[in-house]
């Protein structure tokens, strides 16, 4: 067993290794290449998440950042798949 202070818990070695592998950016959608680091999270405007389960296809960070969804723990897709076009 491995104690991980960050998570305040004990993990079996295999589970801990799997968790560390899941943090690898190459495991996630688009290999973590951002298209707009200054995008605004749409949930703040809409008051609901437009991405649903899609958010789980994006990376998990070791530390919380402005890109991280506070609800799901993954990066918000808006930073990776947004396009600067709108309907008129």
Kinemage of the C-alpha trace (Angstrom):
@kinemage 1
@onewidth
@group {chain A} dominant
@subgroup {mainchain}
@vectorlist {calphas} color= white
{ca unk a 1} P 0.000 0.000 0.000
{ca unk a 2} L 1.047 3.576 -0.715
{ca unk a 3} L -0.088 6.579 1.328
{ca unk a 4} L -0.689 9.639 -0.857
{ca unk a 5} L -0.816 12.781 1.258
{ca unk a 6} L -2.386 14.842 -1.528
{ca unk a 7} L -5.424 12.540 -1.562
{ca unk a 8} L -5.207 11.812 2.179
{ca unk a 9} L -5.563 8.111 1.620
{ca unk a 10} L -3.994 4.729 1.056
{ca unk a 11} L -3.877 3.094 -2.383
{ca unk a 12} L -2.685 -0.297 -3.560
{ca unk a 13} L 0.430 0.095 -5.704
{ca unk a 14} L -1.364 -0.980 -8.880
{ca unk a 15} L -4.212 1.504 -8.282
{ca unk a 16} L -1.732 4.296 -7.609
{ca unk a 17} L 0.220 3.485 -10.793
{ca unk a 18} L -3.038 3.448 -12.789
{ca unk a 19} L -3.993 6.806 -11.299
{ca unk a 20} L -0.620 8.290 -12.249
{ca unk a 21} L -0.945 6.936 -15.790
{ca unk a 22} L -4.377 8.542 -16.087
{ca unk a 23} L -2.739 11.932 -15.474
{ca unk a 24} L -0.598 11.585 -18.614
{ca unk a 25} L -1.769 14.249 -21.118
{ca unk a 26} L -1.253 11.857 -24.053
{ca unk a 27} L -4.053 9.677 -22.689
{ca unk a 28} L -6.651 12.411 -23.175
{ca unk a 29} L -8.539 13.855 -26.114
{ca unk a 30} L -6.393 15.904 -28.493
{ca unk a 31} L -3.274 15.062 -26.433
{ca unk a 32} L -3.925 18.210 -24.378
{ca unk a 33} L -3.285 20.682 -27.196
{ca unk a 34} L -5.191 23.829 -26.262
{ca unk a 35} L -6.695 26.018 -28.973
{ca unk a 36} L -7.719 28.918 -26.700
{ca unk a 37} L -6.151 29.328 -23.265
{ca unk a 38} L -8.183 32.521 -22.715
{ca unk a 39} L -11.604 30.989 -23.368
{ca unk a 40} L -14.340 31.524 -20.796
{ca unk a 41} L -16.007 28.489 -19.257
{ca unk a 42} L -19.534 28.330 -20.731
{ca unk a 43} L -21.075 26.967 -17.517
{ca unk a 44} L -20.602 30.397 -15.922
{ca unk a 45} L -22.774 31.964 -18.635
{ca unk a 46} L -25.290 29.139 -19.122
{ca unk a 47} L -25.499 28.038 -15.457
{ca unk a 48} L -25.215 24.426 -16.645
{ca unk a 49} L -22.502 22.316 -18.311
{ca unk a 50} L -22.976 22.017 -22.089
{ca unk a 51} L -20.438 19.183 -22.315
{ca unk a 52} L -21.943 16.536 -20.039
{ca unk a 53} L -19.978 13.278 -20.141
{ca unk a 54} L -17.650 14.663 -22.830
{ca unk a 55} L -15.683 16.414 -20.075
{ca unk a 56} L -14.378 12.996 -18.970
{ca unk a 57} L -12.431 12.681 -22.249
{ca unk a 58} L -10.173 15.566 -21.222
{ca unk a 59} L -7.136 15.502 -19.001
{ca unk a 60} L -6.995 15.512 -15.228
{ca unk a 61} L -4.330 17.787 -13.768
{ca unk a 62} L -2.197 17.117 -10.717
{ca unk a 63} L -3.107 20.581 -9.405
{ca unk a 64} L -6.291 22.593 -9.796
{ca unk a 65} L -5.836 25.333 -12.426
{ca unk a 66} L -8.056 27.828 -14.239
{ca unk a 67} L -8.612 25.094 -16.850
{ca unk a 68} L -9.968 22.554 -14.347
{ca unk a 69} L -13.679 21.900 -13.882
{ca unk a 70} L -14.351 22.153 -10.167
{ca unk a 71} L -17.226 19.657 -10.483
{ca unk a 72} L -15.727 16.905 -12.673
{ca unk a 73} L -12.000 17.394 -11.976
{ca unk a 74} L -11.066 17.244 -15.662
{ca unk a 75} L -10.070 20.203 -17.804
{ca unk a 76} L -13.019 22.029 -19.345
{ca unk a 77} L -13.361 21.106 -23.048
{ca unk a 78} L -13.799 24.769 -24.040
{ca unk a 79} L -10.019 25.263 -23.939
{ca unk a 80} L -9.455 22.412 -26.408
{ca unk a 81} L -12.324 22.408 -28.891
{ca unk a 82} L -13.654 25.967 -29.053
{ca unk a 83} L -13.800 27.847 -32.340
{ca unk a 84} L -14.022 31.609 -32.613
{ca unk a 85} L -17.163 31.705 -34.731
{ca unk a 86} L -20.757 32.620 -33.839
{ca unk a 87} L -24.107 32.637 -35.568
{ca unk a 88} L -25.579 35.989 -36.593
